[in-house]
């Protein structure tokens, strides 16, 4: 998309491709990321992590490390035991999960490679890392659990006290699955696997903590995502009041769901700073990041479909097996809960059942990554729908068209498929319209005619995948608007955090329209707990829906707050004044006063506080189309074109929404083709560098076409906005699985497992040939 | 290890600082010379976030020791332009929304600045090939390629 030229002066800012306020500092090296924060007298921390997947800690000897010049302290479990508290669950409290929390350092056992065992604090990071090598840890190895079979027939228990490696198991259902399967003309049951992979932002995690002993106040830099709830957690762990702790959000180098949850280091570094009375900085290195920042996905599924012979889907039954790793951390339960809820996706399927087995393994704990649970279930369902279509002799587009929920059926109840939530719904939408638009954009009919075509050994294949995502709700979000005395501009404070999306631009756009004032005069301050008394943060595509609506509400309050001040300044009664284009005017139009004059004429600061609450989720939805060519000799896959059409309700800034869509697709394609947080059978981690964990590069996926629509505004919020930012990612594994399978159709080979790598494709072809006796 | 004095030119100015022999150039630039625009993304030479221009060539400052930079001429992102006076490449990044979180941006700008100096008229495939040494997790690369090609055209037009 080409942005409009500079100097643009639109009447309204919402909906315009405004270039970002953030860019100038990011482009010139002027951003302040966590590692750019330096405090006087600051020490540096490094963390000793387990190199064993599972074992008993028999002893830790840090004497040599402590003797190294420059080492200030070494802390292990014994040093925190008297105050240690488990990391609490923030979302998705499925029954049983709270038995398996992580403490901030390992005590008697280590349960995954990368688990923190000790913290070294030293005068420099180099010395701190030297000291790590001087700590000797005696670990008696135990057998590692690395899959469901091992977890469910335990030769080894991760948490002995609970007698099981199954963290939670439950069944949910809508309709009558048994009856639906009994009356169906057609049934098929397949097993699918979505591999462990995760967000991997370019900036690793970081914590800088400073204890002010005189004020008894803790300040922590490096926070993001949900600073307010994390402040409450840290305050509780340190035995302080919330108001004695501040979390500061500086520039953040990407999040994607994984960054900004409460991690062990979010306690350990402030603990050390408080204990030592000096600021302490910890910056995660990349190996640590891959080892210890939350992993995600890692869901297997046995999925069964029941259809009429015309392709009408009567029922789906899913058995889901979700590996949460060694501990249940803040949002781990979201992955299984949402994987189950989104098994039926955007289709009218009356009878849906899920049996969910959530197990523990000797792997890094799991949390949310862009489109959590959805990415996985979209892959399972869309793959099986394609298989059913092929079996029934129905075109893959036609079977979807017949089953998509219609606009006339909205709001569409989706039943109670999440144990801890009330019945769900899709609020609004025209799923078919977005679907047809994707077929049109991709010239589906022409592509479909080329399915399986052999072009010099390259087999063409095209895959479709439809999705729906609900998000954009949750705890209330808070905003404050302050009129600046010096120039009458607005300082906008928002509880939503920013992880690189462009919030300093979009919140200013919303505020400019709400007040009818120029965009340029609005400065946005976000995330830090110092700005507002309460707030929440950014996750589940909620920042614009929740934070943006809070800005709208606060702007109304500000106008009401200013009215009596303007009345006094102008010498007219309140009711004689109207707010128009950033000024109060008398109805007759004779006198008026703007923000700058009003601020100058008023002794006190002019400000307003406001918030927005919504528990009603917004449904974003759309369709992906992938066109691939597969080299039948080598298994190599070329992505020729990729199309996404999604409806996000209302677009505040099309430039930013488009950027989210394209970037999201490439992340999704990384999961489809490349990324794999692999472990061996002993629980040893095999993906500890960027040479082992492959992410998309510029040569991989050059041709991506995204269209964002405003078909259906959300009724839940005054902006009408829906979540935007996960739709590009969510169905990428599904569309690629379908496209590659379509290319391999002549062999009868089907993709059951992500990532789709050349070696797997080559094996699929070889196996199919062998089975056919070729 | 005893620190040594390292003298070099950075962004057109003579600079010096203290460096242990094992100190990485990236850490020297960031923490000794306080040029924090250069970012460290992996410390093993894959992500390219720390790329700076050393004597005209794009180099990974996490794979060089500061002492190896003695006597060199280095350009970091801070030397490419200012917020009031962006370079044509920086300006194109802004207009094309070629950055989101901004963390990888410095390394990409330095890499592409070096490329355009050597090859003022690269093809899209050539830009992608050179860019493939830098990881960006936000943008999907497409707007970056567009921005580089646009900047190349503008730089050529300005010289013509």
Interface residues (C-beta under 8 A of the other chain):
Chain A: X1 X3 X19 X20 X22 X23 X24 X25 X26 X27 X28 X29 X30 X31 X32 X33 X35 X36 X38 X126 X199 X200 X201 X202 X203 X204 X251 X252 X253 X254 X256 X285 X286 X499 X500 X501 X502 X655 X656 X658 X659 X662 X663 X664 X665 X666 X667 X689 X690 X691 X695 X696 X697 X698 X699 X701 X702 X704
Chain B: X20 X22 X23 X30 X31 X35 X36 X37 X38 X39 X40 X41 X42 X43 X44 X46 X47 X49 X76 X77 X78 X80 X81 X82 X83 X86 X90 X93 X94 X95 X96 X97 X99 X100 X101 X102 X103 X104 X105 X106 X109 X124 X127 X128 X129 X131 X132 X133 X134 X135 X136 X137 X138 X139 X140 X141 X142 X143 X144 X145
